[in-house]
Amino acid sequence: MGGLLSGSKGKLLAVIVILGLIASGVILLKGPIAHIDPAAEWIFQVGAIRITNSIIASWITVVVLALIAVLATRRMQLVPRGLQSLLETFIETMLNFVVSVAGKKWGRRFFPVVMTIFLFVLVSNWMGLLPGFGTIGVVRDAKAQFGEKKAEEVHATSFTKLNVAGLDVALMLPGGGEAAEKPKEASGHGEAAQAKPVLVPFFRSTNTDLNTPLALALVAMVFIEMWGFQALGPMYLSKFFNVRRLLRGEIFSGIIDLAIGLLEIISELARIISFTFRLFGNVFAGEVLLIVITFLVPLVFVLVFYGLELFVGFMQAFVFAFLTLIFGVMAVASHGEDHKGHQEEGEAAEAHH
């Protein structure tokens, strides 16, 4: 018995007991449901530019990644230990994976972009699961926040008001809080309707704002097209505008080539849409699921869904980065083989003449 409670086993048992006490303390609590909106909420303005809670979350993601990099490299050692060792192992594993897919030459060119996308999406997805995201913010009138028309569709939220360092904030707590009343109808004397208070969170998962996945998709596609142009030069454009046979007088074949080029253009644009809505849809749906489940079931059972969202957040980051890698390989290799085939045909024709 003494051996069981000693050393690392004893520490593990203590952690399990503490987690059990925490779970038993919240097992009967249910969380209040929040307002669900696909559009990110603005927090403050800089001139005519509104800074939203998703932008703030993206800034925090960048700061976290930069902080990890600084902490891992501030005391570099020939024989790495601690965070440096962990980070080097992770980077080396990912680099070997990218090189195994794209080859040594292009794999090393693709790696910075692919890895940056993977880390940004992964960290932003996981940060969206932290306490405070979607539950801590300011209380505003629905009309001032969303406009008069949309405010009619927004339901009032429950919250607890706090004063932190002189700043009034609102906190959405499980099981209670100050219930906001529904607005009263305006009287015949022109009396304004009662305000409908809503909680506007300071932080929102970055990828639940459609603008962020769209921006990442555009960045990925710009690099993919740039890599293709670097590999093949101006001939890369023949993938979209192939008029070679049309200029040789082969009208029917030339029209087919133009139609194929049009399909290639549509395919490239479809990739942007696919990139964007795959990431946005999965992350936003996961956030809605957590909000609804938290409202319907005891809080301890939500932990299962948080574990699921951790896995989904990782998979969405991996899929986005992996597709960027695959499309990059297709841009520099697949079309390059076609171009090489055309060159060999030309060289064979010249040798024949």
Secondary structure, 3 states (H helix, E strand, C coil): CCCCCCHHHHHHHHHHHHHHHHHHHHCCCCCCCCCCCCCCCEEEEECCEEEEHHHHHHHHHHHHHHHHHHHHHCCCCCCCCHHHHHHHHHHHHHHHHHHHHHCHHHHHHHHHHHHHHHHHHHHHHHHCCCCCCCCEEEEEEHHHHHCHHHHCCCCCCEEEEEEECCEEEEECECCECEECCCCCCCCCCCCCCCCCEEEEECCCCHHHCCHHHHHHHHHHHHHHHHHHHHHHHHHHHHHCCCCHHHHCCCHHHHHHHHHHHHHHHHHHHHHHHHHHHHHHHHHHHHHHHHHHHHHHCCHHHHHHHHHHHHHHHHHHHHHHHHHHHHHHHHHHHHHHHHHHHHHHHHHHHHHHC
